[in-house]
Amino acid sequence: YKKCRKSSVDASVCTYTYYCAQNEKKVQRPHLNDDPSKQRARLKMDRCPCGGSLQITMKDDDLSRLLRLKLAHHQPHIPYVDIAIPKPVKDLVQQSK
């Protein structure tokens, strides 16, 4: 989850918020390595102003009780595609070092 907000009425009630991976308002600046030889080009994910989020509100000390879900997604966009480097490619790079 991206953040957890405690209730002002009951400290055991917490709202966990998750955001759409393609939400342009939640994009973070890249963290470049200080060593230029370790910096590399990366694929970037397409972003859009979808406003997508999922909120789960529940009582932390009683998980058997009901919870509240709130799902928001204001604009459709292309489906999420995992842009991570596949393990076989990572293994090949490691072997060629």
Sine and cosine of phi, psi and omega as CSV:
sin_phi,cos_phi,sin_psi,cos_psi,sin_omega,cos_omega
0.00,0.00,0.43,-0.90,-0.03,-1.00
-0.99,0.12,-0.63,0.78,0.03,-1.00
-0.44,-0.90,0.39,-0.92,0.06,-1.00
-0.80,-0.61,0.81,-0.59,-0.01,-1.00
-0.89,-0.45,0.83,-0.55,0.03,-1.00
-0.98,0.19,0.55,-0.84,0.04,-1.00
-0.95,0.32,0.59,-0.81,0.05,-1.00
-0.98,0.18,-0.26,0.96,0.00,-1.00
-1.00,-0.03,-0.69,0.73,-0.05,-1.00
-0.70,-0.71,0.92,-0.40,-0.08,-1.00
-0.90,0.44,-0.31,0.95,0.00,-1.00
-1.00,0.08,-0.09,1.00,0.04,-1.00
-0.99,-0.11,0.79,-0.61,-0.05,-1.00
-0.72,-0.69,0.60,-0.80,0.08,-1.00
-0.94,-0.35,0.88,-0.47,0.04,-1.00
-0.99,-0.11,0.74,-0.67,-0.04,-1.00
-0.87,-0.49,0.78,-0.62,0.09,-1.00
-0.91,-0.42,0.56,-0.83,-0.02,-1.00
-0.88,-0.48,0.48,-0.88,0.05,-1.00
-0.87,0.50,0.69,-0.72,-0.02,-1.00
-0.91,0.41,-0.31,0.95,-0.03,-1.00
-0.97,-0.24,0.16,0.99,-0.01,-1.00
-0.95,0.32,0.89,-0.45,-0.08,-1.00
-0.92,0.39,-0.36,0.93,0.02,-1.00
-0.98,0.21,-0.21,0.98,-0.04,-1.00
-0.95,-0.33,0.17,0.99,0.00,-1.00
-0.93,0.37,0.63,-0.77,0.00,-1.00
-0.94,-0.33,0.49,-0.87,0.07,-1.00
-0.92,0.38,0.59,-0.81,0.01,-1.00
-0.93,0.37,0.57,-0.82,0.05,-1.00
-0.99,-0.16,0.98,-0.20,-0.03,-1.00
-0.99,0.10,0.61,-0.80,0.08,-1.00
-0.94,0.34,0.60,-0.80,0.00,-1.00
-0.90,0.44,-0.49,0.87,-0.01,-1.00
-0.99,0.13,0.92,-0.38,-0.04,-1.00
-0.85,0.53,-0.47,0.88,-0.01,-1.00
-0.94,0.33,-0.29,0.96,0.00,-1.00
-0.99,-0.16,-0.04,1.00,0.04,-1.00
-0.99,0.15,0.59,-0.81,-0.04,-1.00
-0.59,-0.81,0.37,-0.93,0.07,-1.00
-0.96,0.27,0.62,-0.78,-0.01,-1.00
-0.79,-0.62,0.52,-0.86,0.11,-0.99
-0.95,0.32,0.59,-0.81,0.03,-1.00
-0.92,-0.39,0.60,-0.80,0.01,-1.00
-0.99,0.11,0.63,-0.78,0.11,-0.99
-0.91,0.41,0.69,-0.73,-0.02,-1.00
-0.87,-0.49,0.38,-0.92,0.06,-1.00
-0.45,-0.89,0.28,-0.96,-0.03,-1.00
-0.99,0.11,0.86,0.52,-0.11,-0.99
-0.98,0.19,-0.39,0.92,-0.02,-1.00
0.91,0.42,0.41,0.91,-0.08,-1.00
-0.96,0.29,0.76,-0.65,0.06,-1.00
-0.41,-0.91,0.37,-0.93,0.09,-1.00
-0.76,-0.66,0.82,-0.57,0.05,-1.00
-0.91,-0.42,0.75,-0.66,0.05,-1.00
-0.86,-0.50,0.90,-0.44,0.01,-1.00
-0.95,-0.32,0.80,-0.60,-0.03,-1.00
-0.43,-0.90,0.27,-0.96,0.04,-1.00
-1.00,-0.01,0.88,-0.48,-0.09,-1.00
-0.89,0.45,-0.52,0.85,-0.09,-1.00
-1.00,0.00,0.02,1.00,0.00,-1.00
-0.55,-0.83,0.99,0.12,-0.07,-1.00
-0.97,0.24,-0.15,0.99,0.00,-1.00
-0.99,0.14,-0.15,0.99,-0.04,-1.00
-1.00,0.03,0.06,-1.00,0.00,-1.00
-0.93,0.37,0.38,-0.92,0.10,-0.99
-0.74,-0.67,0.24,-0.97,0.00,-1.00
-0.91,-0.41,0.75,-0.66,0.05,-1.00
-0.92,-0.40,0.67,-0.75,0.09,-1.00
-0.73,-0.69,0.89,-0.45,-0.03,-1.00
-0.92,-0.40,0.79,-0.62,0.02,-1.00
-0.77,-0.64,0.73,-0.69,0.09,-1.00
-0.42,-0.91,0.98,-0.21,-0.21,-0.98
-1.00,0.04,-0.23,0.97,-0.03,-1.00
-0.55,-0.84,0.80,-0.60,0.05,-1.00
-0.94,0.34,0.47,-0.88,0.04,-1.00
-0.50,-0.87,0.05,-1.00,-0.02,-1.00
-0.87,0.49,0.52,-0.86,-0.01,-1.00
-0.88,0.47,0.49,-0.87,0.03,-1.00
-0.91,0.42,0.69,-0.72,0.07,-1.00
-0.82,-0.57,0.78,-0.62,0.01,-1.00
-0.94,0.35,0.86,-0.51,-0.05,-1.00
-0.98,-0.21,0.21,0.98,0.01,-1.00
-0.93,0.36,0.47,-0.88,0.04,-1.00
-0.96,0.27,0.79,-0.61,-0.01,-1.00
-0.89,0.46,0.51,-0.86,-0.04,-1.00
-0.84,0.54,-0.68,0.73,0.02,-1.00
-0.85,0.53,-0.59,0.81,0.02,-1.00
-0.94,0.35,-0.67,0.74,0.05,-1.00
-0.87,0.50,-0.68,0.73,0.01,-1.00
-0.89,0.46,-0.66,0.75,0.01,-1.00
-0.88,0.47,-0.67,0.74,0.03,-1.00
-0.90,0.44,-0.69,0.72,0.01,-1.00
-0.89,0.46,-0.63,0.77,-0.01,-1.00
-0.93,0.36,-0.50,0.86,-0.06,-1.00
-1.00,0.09,-0.04,1.00,0.01,-1.00
-0.96,0.29,0.00,0.00,0.00,0.00
